[in-house]
Amino acid sequence: MAINFIYMTAGSKAEAQKIGKALVESRLAACVNILDNMQSIYRWEEKIQEDSEVVLIAKTTEPLVSLLIDKVKSLHSYDCPCIVSLPVLDGYPPFLDWIHSEVKR
């Protein structure tokens, strides 16, 4: 079963913690890393925006990606949250096995 890392951003550390905890509690992710104080520059509604955001990286299995995305969208404050899935091509086998053991089957 393939492993995916899900890269996401949130508007605050509190929001990131709420999302991360919900993903792990529901077993949609084995782990969520939260990286605070990231700076973003982007175009939104025809204006250049500059904001502080928080990065989340969730570790999950490929079959759970769509459920994880739905869960994040239900908790997220953004109209169009950044949620992208990145396949893990290789890694330390015991760590990858741990991810498998911690998520829903």
Biopython code that builds the backbone (N, CA, C, O; Angstrom):
import numpy as np
from Bio.PDB.StructureBuilder import StructureBuilder

atoms = [
    (1, "MET", "N", (0.855, -1.185, 0.000)),
    (1, "MET", "CA", (0.000, 0.000, 0.000)),
    (1, "MET", "C", (0.895, 1.241, 0.000)),
    (1, "MET", "O", (1.832, 1.332, 0.792)),
    (2, "ALA", "N", (0.614, 2.167, -0.861)),
    (2, "ALA", "CA", (1.432, 3.361, -1.038)),
    (2, "ALA", "C", (1.246, 4.350, 0.113)),
    (2, "ALA", "O", (0.171, 4.462, 0.701)),
    (3, "ILE", "N", (2.321, 5.051, 0.406)),
    (3, "ILE", "CA", (2.321, 6.106, 1.422)),
    (3, "ILE", "C", (2.290, 7.453, 0.711)),
    (3, "ILE", "O", (2.926, 7.634, -0.327)),
    (4, "ASN", "N", (1.539, 8.398, 1.284)),
    (4, "ASN", "CA", (1.492, 9.765, 0.767)),
    (4, "ASN", "C", (1.732, 10.749, 1.895)),
    (4, "ASN", "O", (1.288, 10.539, 3.023)),
    (5, "PHE", "N", (2.439, 11.824, 1.581)),
    (5, "PHE", "CA", (2.549, 12.960, 2.480)),
    (5, "PHE", "C", (1.585, 14.010, 1.938)),
    (5, "PHE", "O", (1.565, 14.280, 0.737)),
    (6, "ILE", "N", (0.798, 14.592, 2.813)),
    (6, "ILE", "CA", (-0.163, 15.619, 2.419)),
    (6, "ILE", "C", (0.346, 16.959, 2.929)),
    (6, "ILE", "O", (0.446, 17.181, 4.136)),
    (7, "TYR", "N", (0.666, 17.848, 1.996)),
    (7, "TYR", "CA", (1.142, 19.196, 2.311)),
    (7, "TYR", "C", (-0.074, 20.116, 2.367)),
    (7, "TYR", "O", (-0.883, 20.152, 1.441)),
    (8, "MET", "N", (-0.191, 20.863, 3.474)),
    (8, "MET", "CA", (-1.320, 21.781, 3.657)),
    (8, "MET", "C", (-0.822, 23.066, 4.311)),
    (8, "MET", "O", (0.251, 23.099, 4.914)),
    (9, "THR", "N", (-1.613, 24.113, 4.179)),
    (9, "THR", "CA", (-1.342, 25.332, 4.932)),
    (9, "THR", "C", (-2.596, 25.731, 5.697)),
    (9, "THR", "O", (-3.717, 25.401, 5.308)),
    (10, "ALA", "N", (-2.378, 26.450, 6.797)),
    (10, "ALA", "CA", (-3.472, 26.957, 7.616)),
    (10, "ALA", "C", (-3.161, 28.401, 7.999)),
    (10, "ALA", "O", (-2.016, 28.844, 7.916)),
    (11, "GLY", "N", (-4.182, 29.119, 8.415)),
    (11, "GLY", "CA", (-4.029, 30.532, 8.732)),
    (11, "GLY", "C", (-3.475, 30.833, 10.108)),
    (11, "GLY", "O", (-3.056, 31.960, 10.374)),
    (12, "SER", "N", (-3.466, 29.833, 10.998)),
    (12, "SER", "CA", (-2.952, 30.049, 12.353)),
    (12, "SER", "C", (-2.462, 28.732, 12.933)),
    (12, "SER", "O", (-2.812, 27.654, 12.453)),
    (13, "LYS", "N", (-1.648, 28.839, 13.969)),
    (13, "LYS", "CA", (-1.164, 27.635, 14.647)),
    (13, "LYS", "C", (-2.324, 26.895, 15.304)),
    (13, "LYS", "O", (-2.361, 25.664, 15.294)),
    (14, "ALA", "N", (-3.268, 27.636, 15.875)),
    (14, "ALA", "CA", (-4.426, 27.001, 16.518)),
    (14, "ALA", "C", (-5.238, 26.193, 15.504)),
    (14, "ALA", "O", (-5.661, 25.075, 15.799)),
    (15, "GLU", "N", (-5.455, 26.750, 14.320)),
    (15, "GLU", "CA", (-6.188, 26.024, 13.289)),
    (15, "GLU", "C", (-5.410, 24.782, 12.849)),
    (15, "GLU", "O", (-5.996, 23.714, 12.673)),
    (16, "ALA", "N", (-4.103, 24.918, 12.674)),
    (16, "ALA", "CA", (-3.264, 23.787, 12.280)),
    (16, "ALA", "C", (-3.317, 22.685, 13.339)),
    (16, "ALA", "O", (-3.406, 21.505, 12.999)),
    (17, "GLN", "N", (-3.264, 23.058, 14.601)),
    (17, "GLN", "CA", (-3.323, 22.074, 15.679)),
    (17, "GLN", "C", (-4.677, 21.365, 15.701)),
    (17, "GLN", "O", (-4.744, 20.154, 15.912)),
    (18, "LYS", "N", (-5.753, 22.122, 15.482)),
    (18, "LYS", "CA", (-7.091, 21.526, 15.447)),
    (18, "LYS", "C", (-7.187, 20.501, 14.312)),
    (18, "LYS", "O", (-7.691, 19.396, 14.512)),
    (19, "ILE", "N", (-6.708, 20.866, 13.131)),
    (19, "ILE", "CA", (-6.751, 19.971, 11.979)),
    (19, "ILE", "C", (-5.862, 18.761, 12.224)),
    (19, "ILE", "O", (-6.289, 17.628, 12.006)),
    (20, "GLY", "N", (-4.640, 18.984, 12.670)),
    (20, "GLY", "CA", (-3.707, 17.889, 12.904)),
    (20, "GLY", "C", (-4.239, 16.893, 13.923)),
    (20, "GLY", "O", (-4.166, 15.682, 13.711)),
    (21, "LYS", "N", (-4.763, 17.390, 15.006)),
    (21, "LYS", "CA", (-5.299, 16.500, 16.042)),
    (21, "LYS", "C", (-6.475, 15.688, 15.509)),
    (21, "LYS", "O", (-6.578, 14.493, 15.784)),
    (22, "ALA", "N", (-7.355, 16.322, 14.754)),
    (22, "ALA", "CA", (-8.515, 15.623, 14.198)),
    (22, "ALA", "C", (-8.080, 14.517, 13.236)),
    (22, "ALA", "O", (-8.681, 13.442, 13.220)),
    (23, "LEU", "N", (-7.050, 14.767, 12.443)),
    (23, "LEU", "CA", (-6.578, 13.761, 11.479)),
    (23, "LEU", "C", (-5.977, 12.554, 12.179)),
    (23, "LEU", "O", (-6.211, 11.416, 11.771)),
    (24, "VAL", "N", (-5.200, 12.796, 13.234)),
    (24, "VAL", "CA", (-4.585, 11.681, 13.961)),
    (24, "VAL", "C", (-5.635, 10.938, 14.781)),
    (24, "VAL", "O", (-5.637, 9.707, 14.808)),
    (25, "GLU", "N", (-6.530, 11.670, 15.451)),
    (25, "GLU", "CA", (-7.580, 11.025, 16.247)),
    (25, "GLU", "C", (-8.481, 10.135, 15.394)),
    (25, "GLU", "O", (-8.900, 9.064, 15.834)),
    (26, "SER", "N", (-8.773, 10.580, 14.181)),
    (26, "SER", "CA", (-9.653, 9.810, 13.295)),
    (26, "SER", "C", (-8.894, 8.727, 12.515)),
    (26, "SER", "O", (-9.486, 8.007, 11.711)),
    (27, "ARG", "N", (-7.588, 8.617, 12.756)),
    (27, "ARG", "CA", (-6.713, 7.635, 12.104)),
    (27, "ARG", "C", (-6.625, 7.834, 10.589)),
    (27, "ARG", "O", (-6.358, 6.889, 9.846)),
    (28, "LEU", "N", (-6.850, 9.065, 10.141)),
    (28, "LEU", "CA", (-6.643, 9.392, 8.730)),
    (28, "LEU", "C", (-5.181, 9.724, 8.456)),
    (28, "LEU", "O", (-4.741, 9.712, 7.307)),
    (29, "ALA", "N", (-4.430, 10.019, 9.516)),
    (29, "ALA", "CA", (-2.990, 10.278, 9.417)),
    (29, "ALA", "C", (-2.302, 9.636, 10.617)),
    (29, "ALA", "O", (-2.837, 9.626, 11.726)),
    (30, "ALA", "N", (-1.114, 9.102, 10.375)),
    (30, "ALA", "CA", (-0.325, 8.539, 11.473)),
    (30, "ALA", "C", (0.349, 9.645, 12.273)),
    (30, "ALA", "O", (0.589, 9.503, 13.472)),
    (31, "CYS", "N", (0.646, 10.735, 11.601)),
    (31, "CYS", "CA", (1.389, 11.838, 12.207)),
    (31, "CYS", "C", (1.123, 13.090, 11.384)),
    (31, "CYS", "O", (0.920, 13.017, 10.172)),
    (32, "VAL", "N", (1.127, 14.240, 12.055)),
    (32, "VAL", "CA", (1.042, 15.526, 11.361)),
    (32, "VAL", "C", (2.121, 16.429, 11.937)),
    (32, "VAL", "O", (2.146, 16.688, 13.140)),
    (33, "ASN", "N", (3.015, 16.907, 11.073)),
    (33, "ASN", "CA", (4.018, 17.900, 11.481)),
    (33, "ASN", "C", (3.438, 19.284, 11.269)),
    (33, "ASN", "O", (2.763, 19.537, 10.271)),
    (34, "ILE", "N", (3.702, 20.181, 12.212)),
    (34, "ILE", "CA", (3.232, 21.561, 12.123)),
    (34, "ILE", "C", (4.456, 22.469, 12.144)),
    (34, "ILE", "O", (5.236, 22.460, 13.096)),
    (35, "LEU", "N", (4.609, 23.251, 11.081)),
    (35, "LEU", "CA", (5.738, 24.171, 10.931)),
    (35, "LEU", "C", (5.181, 25.591, 10.933)),
    (35, "LEU", "O", (4.559, 26.027, 9.965)),
    (36, "ASP", "N", (5.408, 26.290, 12.012)),
    (36, "ASP", "CA", (4.817, 27.613, 12.216)),
    (36, "ASP", "C", (5.642, 28.711, 11.538)),
    (36, "ASP", "O", (6.825, 28.544, 11.244)),
    (37, "ASN", "N", (4.966, 29.840, 11.304)),
    (37, "ASN", "CA", (5.600, 31.085, 10.870)),
    (37, "ASN", "C", (6.202, 31.022, 9.474)),
    (37, "ASN", "O", (7.309, 31.511, 9.247)),
    (38, "MET", "N", (5.478, 30.422, 8.545)),
    (38, "MET", "CA", (5.875, 30.404, 7.149)),
    (38, "MET", "C", (5.295, 31.663, 6.488)),
    (38, "MET", "O", (4.166, 32.055, 6.785)),
    (39, "GLN", "N", (6.041, 32.275, 5.623)),
    (39, "GLN", "CA", (5.574, 33.467, 4.919)),
    (39, "GLN", "C", (5.122, 33.091, 3.515)),
    (39, "GLN", "O", (5.838, 32.401, 2.790)),
    (40, "SER", "N", (3.939, 33.543, 3.134)),
    (40, "SER", "CA", (3.388, 33.247, 1.813)),
    (40, "SER", "C", (3.133, 34.537, 1.044)),
    (40, "SER", "O", (2.677, 35.534, 1.603)),
    (41, "ILE", "N", (3.435, 34.495, -0.236)),
    (41, "ILE", "CA", (3.100, 35.572, -1.174)),
    (41, "ILE", "C", (2.324, 34.911, -2.300)),
    (41, "ILE", "O", (2.805, 33.963, -2.919)),
    (42, "TYR", "N", (1.126, 35.411, -2.565)),
    (42, "TYR", "CA", (0.260, 34.767, -3.549)),
    (42, "TYR", "C", (-0.746, 35.775, -4.090)),
    (42, "TYR", "O", (-0.948, 36.847, -3.520)),
    (43, "ARG", "N", (-1.370, 35.403, -5.201)),
    (43, "ARG", "CA", (-2.421, 36.232, -5.776)),
    (43, "ARG", "C", (-3.758, 35.614, -5.396)),
    (43, "ARG", "O", (-3.986, 34.422, -5.601)),
    (44, "TRP", "N", (-4.649, 36.451, -4.831)),
    (44, "TRP", "CA", (-5.992, 36.001, -4.469)),
    (44, "TRP", "C", (-6.967, 37.114, -4.788)),
    (44, "TRP", "O", (-6.801, 38.246, -4.333)),
    (45, "GLU", "N", (-7.973, 36.795, -5.563)),
    (45, "GLU", "CA", (-8.990, 37.770, -5.976)),
    (45, "GLU", "C", (-8.352, 39.013, -6.583)),
    (45, "GLU", "O", (-8.693, 40.148, -6.250)),
    (46, "GLU", "N", (-7.411, 38.750, -7.488)),
    (46, "GLU", "CA", (-6.733, 39.788, -8.284)),
    (46, "GLU", "C", (-5.838, 40.723, -7.477)),
    (46, "GLU", "O", (-5.477, 41.794, -7.965)),
    (47, "LYS", "N", (-5.472, 40.344, -6.252)),
    (47, "LYS", "CA", (-4.557, 41.152, -5.445)),
    (47, "LYS", "C", (-3.405, 40.279, -4.978)),
    (47, "LYS", "O", (-3.578, 39.095, -4.689)),
    (48, "ILE", "N", (-2.209, 40.893, -4.909)),
    (48, "ILE", "CA", (-1.059, 40.211, -4.336)),
    (48, "ILE", "C", (-1.203, 40.275, -2.817)),
    (48, "ILE", "O", (-1.380, 41.349, -2.242)),
    (49, "GLN", "N", (-1.126, 39.114, -2.182)),
    (49, "GLN", "CA", (-1.276, 38.998, -0.732)),
    (49, "GLN", "C", (0.051, 38.550, -0.118)),
    (49, "GLN", "O", (0.816, 37.816, -0.744)),
    (50, "GLU", "N", (0.316, 38.997, 1.107)),
    (50, "GLU", "CA", (1.453, 38.519, 1.891)),
    (50, "GLU", "C", (0.936, 38.199, 3.280)),
    (50, "GLU", "O", (0.383, 39.064, 3.959)),
    (51, "ASP", "N", (1.117, 36.941, 3.707)),
    (51, "ASP", "CA", (0.584, 36.503, 4.990)),
    (51, "ASP", "C", (1.530, 35.527, 5.664)),
    (51, "ASP", "O", (2.353, 34.876, 5.020)),
    (52, "SER", "N", (1.389, 35.444, 6.975)),
    (52, "SER", "CA", (2.008, 34.357, 7.726)),
    (52, "SER", "C", (1.046, 33.187, 7.700)),
    (52, "SER", "O", (-0.158, 33.364, 7.884)),
    (53, "GLU", "N", (1.564, 32.005, 7.475)),
    (53, "GLU", "CA", (0.751, 30.797, 7.490)),
    (53, "GLU", "C", (1.493, 29.719, 8.266)),
    (53, "GLU", "O", (2.638, 29.903, 8.681)),
    (54, "VAL", "N", (0.831, 28.616, 8.449)),
    (54, "VAL", "CA", (1.404, 27.464, 9.132)),
    (54, "VAL", "C", (1.327, 26.281, 8.174)),
    (54, "VAL", "O", (0.284, 26.037, 7.567)),
    (55, "VAL", "N", (2.423, 25.550, 8.039)),
    (55, "VAL", "CA", (2.472, 24.370, 7.176)),
    (55, "VAL", "C", (2.140, 23.133, 8.009)),
    (55, "VAL", "O", (2.597, 22.986, 9.142)),
    (56, "LEU", "N", (1.338, 22.255, 7.424)),
    (56, "LEU", "CA", (1.070, 20.940, 7.998)),
    (56, "LEU", "C", (1.526, 19.897, 6.989)),
    (56, "LEU", "O", (1.313, 20.052, 5.787)),
    (57, "ILE", "N", (2.152, 18.838, 7.478)),
    (57, "ILE", "CA", (2.505, 17.697, 6.632)),
    (57, "ILE", "C", (1.970, 16.455, 7.331)),
    (57, "ILE", "O", (2.429, 16.084, 8.410)),
    (58, "ALA", "N", (0.989, 15.821, 6.694)),
    (58, "ALA", "CA", (0.370, 14.620, 7.253)),
    (58, "ALA", "C", (0.914, 13.396, 6.541)),
    (58, "ALA", "O", (1.137, 13.413, 5.331)),
    (59, "LYS", "N", (1.126, 12.329, 7.310)),
    (59, "LYS", "CA", (1.580, 11.059, 6.747)),
    (59, "LYS", "C", (0.410, 10.082, 6.755)),
    (59, "LYS", "O", (-0.189, 9.825, 7.799)),
    (60, "THR", "N", (0.089, 9.542, 5.582)),
    (60, "THR", "CA", (-1.057, 8.658, 5.460)),
    (60, "THR", "C", (-0.819, 7.639, 4.350)),
    (60, "THR", "O", (0.254, 7.596, 3.750)),
    (61, "THR", "N", (-1.826, 6.830, 4.092)),
    (61, "THR", "CA", (-1.758, 5.879, 2.981)),
    (61, "THR", "C", (-2.610, 6.395, 1.828)),
    (61, "THR", "O", (-3.562, 7.149, 2.030)),
    (62, "GLU", "N", (-2.256, 5.982, 0.627)),
    (62, "GLU", "CA", (-2.928, 6.483, -0.576)),
    (62, "GLU", "C", (-4.447, 6.276, -0.550)),
    (62, "GLU", "O", (-5.170, 7.179, -0.971)),
    (63, "PRO", "N", (-4.969, 5.142, -0.080)),
    (63, "PRO", "CA", (-6.427, 4.976, -0.080)),
    (63, "PRO", "C", (-7.178, 5.963, 0.826)),
    (63, "PRO", "O", (-8.380, 6.166, 0.655)),
    (64, "LEU", "N", (-6.478, 6.573, 1.785)),
    (64, "LEU", "CA", (-7.136, 7.501, 2.715)),
    (64, "LEU", "C", (-7.060, 8.967, 2.286)),
    (64, "LEU", "O", (-7.627, 9.835, 2.949)),
    (65, "VAL", "N", (-6.369, 9.245, 1.191)),
    (65, "VAL", "CA", (-6.147, 10.637, 0.791)),
    (65, "VAL", "C", (-7.460, 11.395, 0.602)),
    (65, "VAL", "O", (-7.597, 12.501, 1.125)),
    (66, "SER", "N", (-8.406, 10.852, -0.111)),
    (66, "SER", "CA", (-9.654, 11.603, -0.370)),
    (66, "SER", "C", (-10.434, 11.829, 0.924)),
    (66, "SER", "O", (-11.019, 12.897, 1.102)),
    (67, "LEU", "N", (-10.457, 10.854, 1.829)),
    (67, "LEU", "CA", (-11.133, 11.050, 3.123)),
    (67, "LEU", "C", (-10.426, 12.116, 3.951)),
    (67, "LEU", "O", (-11.072, 12.935, 4.605)),
    (68, "LEU", "N", (-9.095, 12.102, 3.919)),
    (68, "LEU", "CA", (-8.323, 13.112, 4.640)),
    (68, "LEU", "C", (-8.613, 14.503, 4.089)),
    (68, "LEU", "O", (-8.816, 15.443, 4.858)),
    (69, "ILE", "N", (-8.634, 14.641, 2.773)),
    (69, "ILE", "CA", (-8.923, 15.938, 2.158)),
    (69, "ILE", "C", (-10.315, 16.419, 2.571)),
    (69, "ILE", "O", (-10.486, 17.590, 2.912)),
    (70, "ASP", "N", (-11.301, 15.537, 2.545)),
    (70, "ASP", "CA", (-12.658, 15.923, 2.958)),
    (70, "ASP", "C", (-12.677, 16.388, 4.404)),
    (70, "ASP", "O", (-13.351, 17.367, 4.728)),
    (71, "LYS", "N", (-11.947, 15.701, 5.284)),
    (71, "LYS", "CA", (-11.900, 16.083, 6.695)),
    (71, "LYS", "C", (-11.262, 17.459, 6.860)),
    (71, "LYS", "O", (-11.769, 18.299, 7.604)),
    (72, "VAL", "N", (-10.163, 17.683, 6.171)),
    (72, "VAL", "CA", (-9.489, 18.986, 6.268)),
    (72, "VAL", "C", (-10.406, 20.095, 5.772)),
    (72, "VAL", "O", (-10.528, 21.132, 6.424)),
    (73, "LYS", "N", (-11.054, 19.890, 4.625)),
    (73, "LYS", "CA", (-11.957, 20.918, 4.087)),
    (73, "LYS", "C", (-13.074, 21.240, 5.083)),
    (73, "LYS", "O", (-13.489, 22.393, 5.192)),
    (74, "SER", "N", (-13.562, 20.230, 5.808)),
    (74, "SER", "CA", (-14.659, 20.461, 6.758)),
    (74, "SER", "C", (-14.216, 21.271, 7.973)),
    (74, "SER", "O", (-15.052, 21.875, 8.646)),
    (75, "LEU", "N", (-12.921, 21.294, 8.263)),
    (75, "LEU", "CA", (-12.396, 21.996, 9.439)),
    (75, "LEU", "C", (-11.708, 23.312, 9.108)),
    (75, "LEU", "O", (-11.441, 24.112, 10.004)),
    (76, "HIS", "N", (-11.421, 23.543, 7.845)),
    (76, "HIS", "CA", (-10.552, 24.654, 7.420)),
    (76, "HIS", "C", (-11.328, 25.955, 7.264)),
    (76, "HIS", "O", (-12.490, 25.956, 6.857)),
    (77, "SER", "N", (-10.672, 27.058, 7.593)),
    (77, "SER", "CA", (-11.308, 28.373, 7.470)),
    (77, "SER", "C", (-11.189, 28.985, 6.073)),
    (77, "SER", "O", (-11.939, 29.905, 5.743)),
    (78, "TYR", "N", (-10.269, 28.497, 5.252)),
    (78, "TYR", "CA", (-10.064, 29.069, 3.921)),
    (78, "TYR", "C", (-11.160, 28.615, 2.952)),
    (78, "TYR", "O", (-11.692, 27.511, 3.073)),
    (79, "ASP", "N", (-11.490, 29.487, 1.987)),
    (79, "ASP", "CA", (-12.404, 29.106, 0.902)),
    (79, "ASP", "C", (-11.767, 28.058, -0.010)),
    (79, "ASP", "O", (-12.443, 27.158, -0.509)),
    (80, "CYS", "N", (-10.462, 28.190, -0.217)),
    (80, "CYS", "CA", (-9.739, 27.297, -1.136)),
    (80, "CYS", "C", (-8.413, 26.888, -0.487)),
    (80, "CYS", "O", (-7.357, 27.403, -0.854)),
    (81, "PRO", "N", (-8.468, 25.956, 0.484)),
    (81, "PRO", "CA", (-7.235, 25.604, 1.188)),
    (81, "PRO", "C", (-6.243, 24.853, 0.310)),
    (81, "PRO", "O", (-6.624, 24.098, -0.585)),
    (82, "CYS", "N", (-4.966, 25.079, 0.586)),
    (82, "CYS", "CA", (-3.898, 24.326, -0.066)),
    (82, "CYS", "C", (-3.857, 22.943, 0.578)),
    (82, "CYS", "O", (-3.532, 22.811, 1.758)),
    (83, "ILE", "N", (-4.186, 21.924, -0.195)),
    (83, "ILE", "CA", (-4.096, 20.532, 0.249)),
    (83, "ILE", "C", (-3.605, 19.737, -0.964)),
    (83, "ILE", "O", (-4.350, 19.553, -1.926)),
    (84, "VAL", "N", (-2.369, 19.272, -0.922)),
    (84, "VAL", "CA", (-1.840, 18.497, -2.038)),
    (84, "VAL", "C", (-1.219, 17.204, -1.522)),
    (84, "VAL", "O", (-0.625, 17.165, -0.445)),
    (85, "SER", "N", (-1.369, 16.157, -2.313)),
    (85, "SER", "CA", (-0.858, 14.843, -1.954)),
    (85, "SER", "C", (0.420, 14.557, -2.738)),
    (85, "SER", "O", (0.464, 14.718, -3.957)),
    (86, "LEU", "N", (1.450, 14.134, -2.025)),
    (86, "LEU", "CA", (2.736, 13.827, -2.637)),
    (86, "LEU", "C", (3.079, 12.367, -2.352)),
    (86, "LEU", "O", (3.210, 11.989, -1.188)),
    (87, "PRO", "N", (3.228, 11.540, -3.381)),
    (87, "PRO", "CA", (3.550, 10.137, -3.141)),
    (87, "PRO", "C", (4.962, 9.983, -2.585)),
    (87, "PRO", "O", (5.887, 10.676, -3.007)),
    (88, "VAL", "N", (5.112, 9.074, -1.642)),
    (88, "VAL", "CA", (6.423, 8.735, -1.093)),
    (88, "VAL", "C", (6.945, 7.555, -1.916)),
    (88, "VAL", "O", (6.333, 6.487, -1.933)),
    (89, "LEU", "N", (8.057, 7.749, -2.585)),
    (89, "LEU", "CA", (8.585, 6.722, -3.479)),
    (89, "LEU", "C", (9.453, 5.695, -2.768)),
    (89, "LEU", "O", (9.563, 4.554, -3.215)),
    (90, "ASP", "N", (10.065, 6.096, -1.667)),
    (90, "ASP", "CA", (10.937, 5.194, -0.933)),
    (90, "ASP", "C", (11.152, 5.772, 0.454)),
    (90, "ASP", "O", (10.820, 6.931, 0.705)),
    (91, "GLY", "N", (11.694, 4.986, 1.339)),
    (91, "GLY", "CA", (11.969, 5.453, 2.680)),
    (91, "GLY", "C", (12.415, 4.321, 3.575)),
    (91, "GLY", "O", (12.577, 3.184, 3.131)),
    (92, "TYR", "N", (12.609, 4.637, 4.826)),
    (92, "TYR", "CA", (13.037, 3.669, 5.827)),
    (92, "TYR", "C", (11.881, 2.716, 6.099)),
    (92, "TYR", "O", (10.858, 3.143, 6.633)),
    (93, "PRO", "N", (12.009, 1.443, 5.750)),
    (93, "PRO", "CA", (10.878, 0.514, 5.855)),
    (93, "PRO", "C", (10.183, 0.467, 7.214)),
    (93, "PRO", "O", (8.953, 0.426, 7.245)),
    (94, "PRO", "N", (10.901, 0.469, 8.341)),
    (94, "PRO", "CA", (10.171, 0.457, 9.618)),
    (94, "PRO", "C", (9.281, 1.694, 9.817)),
    (94, "PRO", "O", (8.208, 1.591, 10.413)),
    (95, "PHE", "N", (9.714, 2.851, 9.327)),
    (95, "PHE", "CA", (8.883, 4.062, 9.436)),
    (95, "PHE", "C", (7.645, 3.934, 8.557)),
    (95, "PHE", "O", (6.543, 4.266, 8.993)),
    (96, "LEU", "N", (7.809, 3.463, 7.335)),
    (96, "LEU", "CA", (6.673, 3.292, 6.430)),
    (96, "LEU", "C", (5.697, 2.256, 6.986)),
    (96, "LEU", "O", (4.482, 2.422, 6.873)),
    (97, "ASP", "N", (6.227, 1.186, 7.588)),
    (97, "ASP", "CA", (5.367, 0.185, 8.225)),
    (97, "ASP", "C", (4.586, 0.795, 9.387)),
    (97, "ASP", "O", (3.416, 0.471, 9.590)),
    (98, "TRP", "N", (5.229, 1.670, 10.142)),
    (98, "TRP", "CA", (4.565, 2.340, 11.261)),
    (98, "TRP", "C", (3.376, 3.167, 10.771)),
    (98, "TRP", "O", (2.310, 3.149, 11.386)),
    (99, "ILE", "N", (3.557, 3.887, 9.673)),
    (99, "ILE", "CA", (2.437, 4.665, 9.116)),
    (99, "ILE", "C", (1.276, 3.734, 8.804)),
    (99, "ILE", "O", (0.137, 4.020, 9.173)),
    (100, "HIS", "N", (1.548, 2.630, 8.134)),
    (100, "HIS", "CA", (0.506, 1.653, 7.816)),
    (100, "HIS", "C", (-0.213, 1.172, 9.072)),
    (100, "HIS", "O", (-1.433, 1.012, 9.069)),
    (101, "SER", "N", (0.536, 0.944, 10.137)),
    (101, "SER", "CA", (-0.072, 0.386, 11.346)),
    (101, "SER", "C", (-0.921, 1.395, 12.108)),
    (101, "SER", "O", (-1.770, 0.999, 12.906)),
    (102, "GLU", "N", (-0.715, 2.685, 11.881)),
    (102, "GLU", "CA", (-1.399, 3.719, 12.667)),
    (102, "GLU", "C", (-2.643, 4.310, 12.007)),
    (102, "GLU", "O", (-3.395, 5.031, 12.662)),
    (103, "VAL", "N", (-2.876, 4.023, 10.730)),
    (103, "VAL", "CA", (-4.038, 4.591, 10.048)),
    (103, "VAL", "C", (-5.105, 3.526, 9.859)),
    (103, "VAL", "O", (-4.864, 2.333, 10.048)),
    (104, "LYS", "N", (-6.310, 3.996, 9.473)),
    (104, "LYS", "CA", (-7.414, 3.071, 9.197)),
    (104, "LYS", "C", (-7.018, 2.089, 8.105)),
    (104, "LYS", "O", (-6.240, 2.406, 7.205)),
    (105, "ARG", "N", (-7.562, 0.911, 8.209)),
    (105, "ARG", "CA", (-7.324, -0.086, 7.151)),
    (105, "ARG", "C", (-8.552, -0.216, 6.291)),
    (105, "ARG", "O", (-8.562, -1.002, 5.344)),
]
sb = StructureBuilder()
sb.init_structure("model")
sb.init_model(0)
sb.init_chain("A")
sb.init_seg("    ")
for serial, (resi, resn, name, xyz) in enumerate(atoms, 1):
    if name == "N":
        sb.init_residue(resn, " ", resi, " ")
    sb.init_atom(name, np.array(xyz, "f"), 0.0, 1.0, " ", f" {name:<3s}", serial, name[0])
structure = sb.get_structure()
